[in-house]
Amino acid sequence: MAEDHSGTSFTDDEYHFLRHVRFGELPPAVRPEERTALTETDPRRDQPDPGDERDRWDLRHGA
């Protein structure tokens, strides 16, 4: 039989401790000088190029 804890309330410090036990610590923040810029080099390949036999593409992928 489950116990009824509906009247139990924790303090902020207890909630902080429970979060720490459950999730641990966050990794250190990344400093701005450690970040790199994302550069797209290749086009996405999930869709064919425009004008590339659209009917065959639809038949191959069940559209």
DSSP file (Angstrom, degrees, kcal/mol; ACC not computed):
  #  RESIDUE AA STRUCTURE BP1 BP2  ACC     N-H-->O    O-->H-N    N-H-->O    O-->H-N    TCO  KAPPA ALPHA  PHI   PSI    X-CA   Y-CA   Z-CA
    1    1 A M              0   0    0      0, 0.0     2,-0.2     0, 0.0     0, 0.0   0.000 360.0 360.0 360.0 134.2    0.0    0.0    0.0
    2    2 A A        -     0   0    0      1,-0.1     2,-0.2     0, 0.0     0, 0.0  -0.475 360.0-121.6 -78.1 143.8    1.4    3.4   -1.0
    3    3 A E        -     0   0    0     -2,-0.2     2,-0.7     1,-0.0    -1,-0.1  -0.586  20.6-123.1 -83.6 148.4    2.0    6.0    1.7
    4    4 A D        +     0   0    0     -2,-0.2     3,-0.2     1,-0.1    -1,-0.0  -0.829  37.0 164.3 -95.3 111.3    0.2    9.4    1.4
    5    5 A H    >   +     0   0    0     -2,-0.7     3,-1.4     1,-0.1    -1,-0.1  -0.013  34.7 121.2-111.5  27.1    2.8   12.3    1.4
    6    6 A S  T 3  S+     0   0    0      1,-0.3    -1,-0.1     3,-0.0    -2,-0.0   0.763  76.0  49.5 -65.7 -24.4    0.4   14.9    0.1
    7    7 A G  T 3  S+     0   0    0     -3,-0.2     2,-0.3     2,-0.0    -1,-0.3   0.516  87.0 107.9 -90.2  -5.5    1.0   17.1    3.2
    8    8 A T    <   -     0   0    0     -3,-1.4     2,-0.4     2,-0.0    -3,-0.1  -0.562  46.1-177.6 -77.9 131.8    4.8   16.9    3.0
    9    9 A S        -     0   0    0     -2,-0.3     2,-0.3     0, 0.0    -2,-0.0  -0.994  12.6-146.9-130.9 138.5    6.6   20.0    1.9
   10   10 A F        -     0   0    0     -2,-0.4     2,-0.1     1,-0.1    -2,-0.0  -0.691  16.7-120.2-101.4 154.9   10.3   20.5    1.3
   11   11 A T     >  -     0   0    0     -2,-0.3     4,-2.4     1,-0.1     5,-0.2  -0.392  34.5-103.0 -80.8 168.7   12.4   23.6    1.9
   12   12 A D  H  > S+     0   0    0      1,-0.2     4,-2.4     2,-0.2     5,-0.1   0.890 123.8  52.6 -60.0 -39.3   14.3   25.2   -1.0
   13   13 A D  H  > S+     0   0    0      2,-0.2     4,-2.2     1,-0.2    -1,-0.2   0.885 108.8  49.6 -65.2 -38.0   17.5   23.7    0.3
   14   14 A E  H  > S+     0   0    0      2,-0.2     4,-2.6     1,-0.2    -2,-0.2   0.907 111.0  49.1 -67.6 -41.1   16.0   20.2    0.4
   15   15 A Y  H  X S+     0   0    0     -4,-2.4     4,-2.4     2,-0.2    -2,-0.2   0.905 110.2  52.2 -62.5 -40.4   14.7   20.7   -3.2
   16   16 A H  H  X S+     0   0    0     -4,-2.4     4,-2.2     1,-0.2    -2,-0.2   0.925 110.8  47.3 -60.5 -45.1   18.2   21.8   -4.2
   17   17 A F  H  X S+     0   0    0     -4,-2.2     4,-2.5     2,-0.2    -2,-0.2   0.915 111.4  50.2 -63.3 -43.9   19.7   18.7   -2.7
   18   18 A L  H  X S+     0   0    0     -4,-2.6     4,-2.2     2,-0.2    -1,-0.2   0.890 110.7  49.5 -63.9 -39.1   17.1   16.4   -4.3
   19   19 A R  H  X>S+     0   0    0     -4,-2.4     4,-3.1     2,-0.2     5,-0.5   0.917 111.3  49.9 -62.7 -42.8   17.8   18.0   -7.7
   20   20 A H  H  X5S+     0   0    0     -4,-2.2     4,-2.0     1,-0.2    -2,-0.2   0.907 111.4  48.1 -63.4 -42.3   21.5   17.5   -7.2
   21   21 A V  H  <5S+     0   0    0     -4,-2.5    -1,-0.2     1,-0.2    -2,-0.2   0.907 117.9  41.8 -64.1 -41.6   21.1   13.9   -6.2
   22   22 A R  H  <5S+     0   0    0     -4,-2.2    -2,-0.2    -5,-0.2    -1,-0.2   0.921 132.4  17.2 -74.0 -44.9   18.9   13.2   -9.2
   23   23 A F  H  <5S-     0   0    0     -4,-3.1    -3,-0.2     1,-0.2    -2,-0.2   0.612  89.3-149.0-108.7 -15.6   20.7   15.1  -12.0
   24   24 A G     << -     0   0    0     -4,-2.0     2,-0.3    -5,-0.5    -1,-0.2  -0.419  46.0 -32.9  77.6-158.0   24.2   15.8  -10.7
   25   25 A E        -     0   0    0     -2,-0.1    -5,-0.0    -4,-0.1     0, 0.0  -0.699  59.7-113.5-100.7 152.2   26.2   18.9  -11.6
   26   26 A L        -     0   0    0     -2,-0.3     3,-0.1     1,-0.1    -1,-0.0  -0.506  38.9-103.9 -74.7 149.6   26.1   20.7  -14.9
   27   27 A P        -     0   0    0      0, 0.0    -1,-0.1     0, 0.0     3,-0.1  -0.343  52.6 -81.1 -67.1 159.4   29.2   20.7  -17.0
   28   28 A P        -     0   0    0      0, 0.0     2,-0.0     0, 0.0    -3,-0.0  -0.287  54.6 -98.8 -62.0 148.0   31.2   23.9  -17.0
   29   29 A A        -     0   0    0      1,-0.1     2,-0.5    -3,-0.1    -3,-0.0  -0.339  35.2-113.7 -66.5 147.1   30.0   26.6  -19.3
   30   30 A V        -     0   0    0     -3,-0.1    -1,-0.1     2,-0.0     5,-0.1  -0.727  30.6-131.0 -84.1 125.3   31.7   27.0  -22.6
   31   31 A R    >>  -     0   0    0     -2,-0.5     3,-1.7     1,-0.1     4,-0.6  -0.424  19.6-114.1 -74.6 151.5   33.6   30.3  -22.8
   32   32 A P  G >4 S+     0   0    0      0, 0.0     3,-1.0     0, 0.0    -1,-0.1   0.845 116.0  56.2 -55.2 -36.3   33.1   32.5  -25.9
   33   33 A E  G 34 S+     0   0    0      1,-0.2    -2,-0.0     3,-0.0    -3,-0.0   0.691 104.1  54.9 -72.4 -15.4   36.7   32.1  -27.0
   34   34 A E  G <4 S+     0   0    0     -3,-1.7    -1,-0.2     2,-0.1     2,-0.1   0.552  90.3  96.6 -89.9  -8.9   36.2   28.3  -27.0
   35   35 A R    <<  -     0   0    0     -3,-1.0     2,-0.3    -4,-0.6    -4,-0.0  -0.450  60.2-152.5 -81.5 153.9   33.2   28.4  -29.3
   36   36 A T        -     0   0    0     -2,-0.1     2,-0.3     0, 0.0    -2,-0.1  -0.918  18.3-113.4-123.9 153.5   33.4   27.9  -33.1
   37   37 A A        -     0   0    0     -2,-0.3     2,-0.5     1,-0.0     0, 0.0  -0.650  28.7-123.5 -85.4 141.0   31.2   29.2  -35.8
   38   38 A L        -     0   0    0     -2,-0.3     2,-0.5     2,-0.0    -1,-0.0  -0.718  27.3-171.3 -84.9 129.1   29.1   26.7  -37.8
   39   39 A T        -     0   0    0     -2,-0.5     2,-0.5     0, 0.0    -2,-0.0  -0.976  17.5-140.4-125.0 118.5   29.8   26.8  -41.5
   40   40 A E        +     0   0    0     -2,-0.5    -2,-0.0     1,-0.2     0, 0.0  -0.647  27.1 169.7 -75.0 124.7   27.5   24.8  -43.9
   41   41 A T        +     0   0    0     -2,-0.5    -1,-0.2     1,-0.2     0, 0.0   0.761  59.3  40.1-107.5 -33.8   29.8   23.3  -46.6
   42   42 A D  S    S-     0   0    0      1,-0.0    -1,-0.2     0, 0.0     3,-0.1  -0.892  85.2-109.8-117.9 147.1   27.5   20.9  -48.5
   43   43 A P        -     0   0    0      0, 0.0     2,-0.1     0, 0.0    -2,-0.0  -0.360  46.8 -91.0 -68.5 155.5   23.9   21.3  -49.5
   44   44 A R        -     0   0    0      1,-0.1     3,-0.2     4,-0.0     0, 0.0  -0.398  32.1-158.4 -63.9 143.0   21.3   19.2  -47.7
   45   45 A R        +     0   0    0      1,-0.1    -1,-0.1    -3,-0.1     4,-0.1   0.180  68.1  95.9-111.8  16.6   20.7   15.9  -49.4
   46   46 A D  S    S+     0   0    0      1,-0.1    -1,-0.1     2,-0.1    -2,-0.0   0.637  91.3  38.2 -81.6 -12.5   17.3   15.0  -48.0
   47   47 A Q  S    S-     0   0    0     -3,-0.2    -1,-0.1     3,-0.0     2,-0.0  -0.981  91.0-112.2-132.6 146.0   15.6   16.5  -51.1
   48   48 A P        -     0   0    0      0, 0.0     3,-0.1     0, 0.0    -2,-0.1  -0.276  43.6 -87.7 -71.6 164.1   16.7   16.3  -54.7
   49   49 A D    >   -     0   0    0      1,-0.1     3,-1.6     2,-0.1    -4,-0.0  -0.402  59.3 -86.3 -64.6 147.8   17.8   19.4  -56.6
   50   50 A P  T 3  S+     0   0    0      0, 0.0    -1,-0.1     0, 0.0     3,-0.1  -0.310 117.0  22.3 -57.5 137.7   15.0   21.3  -58.2
   51   51 A G  T 3  S+     0   0    0      1,-0.1     2,-1.2    -3,-0.1    -2,-0.1   0.585  84.8 134.3  82.4  10.5   14.2   19.9  -61.7
   52   52 A D  S <  S-     0   0    0     -3,-1.6     5,-0.2     1,-0.1    -1,-0.1  -0.606  89.4 -70.6 -97.0  73.9   15.7   16.5  -60.9
   53   53 A E    >>  -     0   0    0     -2,-1.2     4,-1.7     1,-0.1     3,-0.5   0.907  60.1-172.0  43.6  63.8   13.1   14.1  -62.2
   54   54 A R  H 3> S+     0   0    0      1,-0.2     4,-2.2     2,-0.2     5,-0.2   0.816  77.6  59.0 -57.6 -34.9   10.6   14.9  -59.5
   55   55 A D  H 3> S+     0   0    0      1,-0.2     4,-2.1     2,-0.2    -1,-0.2   0.913 105.7  47.9 -64.0 -42.2    8.2   12.0  -60.5
   56   56 A R  H <> S+     0   0    0     -3,-0.5     4,-2.4     2,-0.2    -1,-0.2   0.897 109.7  53.5 -65.4 -38.5   10.9    9.4  -60.0
   57   57 A W  H  X S+     0   0    0     -4,-1.7     4,-1.7    -5,-0.2    -2,-0.2   0.928 109.6  48.1 -60.1 -45.8   11.7   10.9  -56.5
   58   58 A D  H  <>S+     0   0    0     -4,-2.2     5,-2.1     1,-0.2     4,-0.3   0.887 112.2  49.0 -64.4 -39.3    8.0   10.6  -55.5
   59   59 A L  H ><5S+     0   0    0     -4,-2.1     3,-0.7     1,-0.2    -1,-0.2   0.892 110.3  50.7 -68.0 -39.4    7.8    7.0  -56.7
   60   60 A R  H 3<5S+     0   0    0     -4,-2.4    -1,-0.2     1,-0.2    -2,-0.2   0.859 117.3  38.8 -66.3 -34.1   10.9    5.9  -54.9
   61   61 A H  T 3<5S-     0   0    0     -4,-1.7    -1,-0.2    -5,-0.2    -2,-0.2   0.209 110.3-113.7-108.8  15.1    9.8    7.4  -51.6
   62   62 A G  T < 5       0   0    0     -3,-0.7    -3,-0.2    -4,-0.3    -4,-0.1   0.755 360.0 360.0  68.6  28.8    6.1    6.6  -51.7
   63   63 A A      <       0   0    0     -5,-2.1    -4,-0.1    -6,-0.2    -1,-0.1   0.481 360.0 360.0 -80.3 360.0    4.7   10.1  -51.9
